[in-house]
């Protein structure tokens, strides 16, 4: 990292209190958009490992485009049928692997991910690869002999810390819904869920959309008993006393399956929704319209050279480091800007905004912010290694 990086630290006056409202959401592992993110990132990691084996170094690739075309189903209490399978298309660019059919490689990596993370029958999915070779010009960002990977895009990343109470509750609820303890307590709960949180003043409210699997439910009364049990379980387990609405569209007067959120596979994509990479959670697991965000789709991007992935992760890590080191700060936001072709550890700009919760030494805080940023930039190789190994979530 050289002197080409500009660091700008803005210190805001003391925080004047939280805004009157707030909202945020998390899309669960089985949400159509999350399925696309997860599959694309699984292909990314698999390509990195294969390139290391074949070439001794990661090559140029980006597989950050994926589309989930929903299927059709006929859910029935006690067990229905999937009429049309779900179609997952993974698209991108990748350097060929010697002796390997790239399409089969992509399909296998995506299939392995789905089998490992979703409980529905893997045959529910048809997987198609639309991954082609990459531009020779872009392949130069990872050229042999280059001391450091170069940014393959002009882009920016954004991050913040610490989480608000609402953001923390949403993440806590999402983690519970994904846990094996919850799944064992409620076998009828599917893998597709979404948690939406809202705050007005001091009042917090959660709305949960959760696919219910038809084979585990015998009728309308049992369905609503399960739904009530899930709301109670959430209240007790996450320590949240506010209102929780589960499957708010359900009609309590429904006479059959058409009035409730019932599925065959536990996924809304079987009939009700489709998905795309980048439409779901940001790299911190949340969608936060009131916070700084980048619209970059991190999942599937090159783990060594694509700043749309690296800088979004780094921005959050830097913000978290600063907030942890200086707890008196009310809010920390970090934005990082790249220039295509520059080494990835030399961003064009690192802009840090510090909002004080109480008075303190402004000079010390500015120095802390820059120091935290430099430490993370110097360790960018470790971040890439963690991404290749699947140790860092990007959605």
Secondary structure in CASP SS format (residue, H / E / C, confidence):
PFRMAT SS
TARGET T0000
AUTHOR 0000-0000-0000
METHOD secondary structure of the structure
MODEL  1
X C 1.00
X C 1.00
X C 1.00
X C 1.00
X C 1.00
X E 1.00
X E 1.00
X E 1.00
X E 1.00
X E 1.00
X E 1.00
X E 1.00
X C 1.00
X C 1.00
X C 1.00
X C 1.00
X C 1.00
X C 1.00
X C 1.00
X C 1.00
X E 1.00
X E 1.00
X E 1.00
X E 1.00
X E 1.00
X E 1.00
X E 1.00
X C 1.00
X C 1.00
X C 1.00
X C 1.00
X H 1.00
X H 1.00
X H 1.00
X H 1.00
X H 1.00
X H 1.00
X H 1.00
X H 1.00
X H 1.00
X H 1.00
X H 1.00
X H 1.00
X H 1.00
X H 1.00
X H 1.00
X H 1.00
X H 1.00
X H 1.00
X H 1.00
X H 1.00
X H 1.00
X H 1.00
X H 1.00
X H 1.00
X C 1.00
X C 1.00
X C 1.00
X C 1.00
X C 1.00
X E 1.00
X E 1.00
X E 1.00
X E 1.00
X E 1.00
X E 1.00
X E 1.00
X E 1.00
X E 1.00
X C 1.00
X C 1.00
X E 1.00
X E 1.00
X E 1.00
X C 1.00
X C 1.00
X C 1.00
X C 1.00
X C 1.00
X C 1.00
X E 1.00
X E 1.00
X E 1.00
X E 1.00
X C 1.00
X E 1.00
X E 1.00
X E 1.00
X E 1.00
X E 1.00
X E 1.00
X E 1.00
X E 1.00
X E 1.00
X C 1.00
X C 1.00
X C 1.00
X C 1.00
X C 1.00
X C 1.00
X C 1.00
X H 1.00
X H 1.00
X H 1.00
X H 1.00
X H 1.00
X H 1.00
X H 1.00
X H 1.00
X H 1.00
X H 1.00
X H 1.00
X H 1.00
X H 1.00
X H 1.00
X H 1.00
X H 1.00
X C 1.00
X C 1.00
X C 1.00
X C 1.00
X H 1.00
X H 1.00
X H 1.00
X E 1.00
X E 1.00
X E 1.00
X E 1.00
X E 1.00
X E 1.00
X E 1.00
X E 1.00
X C 1.00
X C 1.00
X C 1.00
X H 1.00
X H 1.00
X H 1.00
X H 1.00
X H 1.00
X H 1.00
X H 1.00
X C 1.00
X C 1.00
X C 1.00
X C 1.00
X C 1.00
X C 1.00
X C 1.00
X E 1.00
X C 1.00
X C 1.00
X C 1.00
X C 1.00
X C 1.00
X E 1.00
X E 1.00
X E 1.00
X E 1.00
X E 1.00
X E 1.00
X C 1.00
X C 1.00
X C 1.00
X H 1.00
X H 1.00
X H 1.00
X H 1.00
X H 1.00
X H 1.00
X H 1.00
X H 1.00
X H 1.00
X H 1.00
X H 1.00
X H 1.00
X H 1.00
X H 1.00
X C 1.00
X H 1.00
X H 1.00
X H 1.00
X H 1.00
X H 1.00
X H 1.00
X C 1.00
X C 1.00
X C 1.00
X E 1.00
X E 1.00
X E 1.00
X E 1.00
X E 1.00
X E 1.00
X E 1.00
X E 1.00
X E 1.00
X E 1.00
X E 1.00
X E 1.00
X C 1.00
X C 1.00
X E 1.00
X E 1.00
X E 1.00
X E 1.00
X E 1.00
X E 1.00
X E 1.00
X E 1.00
X E 1.00
X E 1.00
X E 1.00
X H 1.00
X H 1.00
X H 1.00
X C 1.00
X C 1.00
X C 1.00
X H 1.00
X H 1.00
X H 1.00
X H 1.00
X H 1.00
X H 1.00
X H 1.00
X H 1.00
X H 1.00
X H 1.00
X H 1.00
X H 1.00
X H 1.00
X H 1.00
X H 1.00
X H 1.00
X H 1.00
X H 1.00
X H 1.00
X C 1.00
X C 1.00
X C 1.00
X C 1.00
X E 1.00
X E 1.00
X E 1.00
X E 1.00
X C 1.00
X C 1.00
X C 1.00
X C 1.00
X C 1.00
X C 1.00
X C 1.00
X C 1.00
X C 1.00
X C 1.00
X H 1.00
X H 1.00
X H 1.00
X C 1.00
X C 1.00
X E 1.00
X E 1.00
X C 1.00
X C 1.00
X C 1.00
X C 1.00
X H 1.00
X H 1.00
X H 1.00
X C 1.00
X C 1.00
X C 1.00
X C 1.00
X E 1.00
X E 1.00
X C 1.00
X C 1.00
X C 1.00
X C 1.00
X C 1.00
X C 1.00
X C 1.00
X C 1.00
X C 1.00
X C 1.00
X E 1.00
X C 1.00
X C 1.00
X C 1.00
X C 1.00
X C 1.00
X C 1.00
X C 1.00
X C 1.00
X C 1.00
X C 1.00
X C 1.00
X C 1.00
X C 1.00
X C 1.00
X C 1.00
X C 1.00
X C 1.00
X C 1.00
X C 1.00
X H 1.00
X H 1.00
X H 1.00
X H 1.00
X H 1.00
X H 1.00
X H 1.00
X H 1.00
X H 1.00
X H 1.00
X H 1.00
X H 1.00
X H 1.00
X H 1.00
X H 1.00
X H 1.00
X H 1.00
X H 1.00
X H 1.00
X C 1.00
X C 1.00
X C 1.00
X E 1.00
X E 1.00
X E 1.00
X E 1.00
X E 1.00
X E 1.00
X E 1.00
X E 1.00
X E 1.00
X C 1.00
X C 1.00
X C 1.00
X C 1.00
X C 1.00
X E 1.00
X C 1.00
X C 1.00
X C 1.00
X C 1.00
X C 1.00
X E 1.00
X E 1.00
X E 1.00
X E 1.00
X E 1.00
X E 1.00
X E 1.00
X E 1.00
X C 1.00
X C 1.00
X C 1.00
X C 1.00
X C 1.00
X H 1.00
X H 1.00
X H 1.00
X H 1.00
X H 1.00
X H 1.00
X H 1.00
X H 1.00
X H 1.00
X H 1.00
X H 1.00
X H 1.00
X H 1.00
X H 1.00
X H 1.00
X H 1.00
X H 1.00
X C 1.00
X H 1.00
X H 1.00
X H 1.00
X H 1.00
X H 1.00
X H 1.00
X H 1.00
X H 1.00
X H 1.00
X C 1.00
X C 1.00
X C 1.00
X C 1.00
X C 1.00
X C 1.00
X C 1.00
END
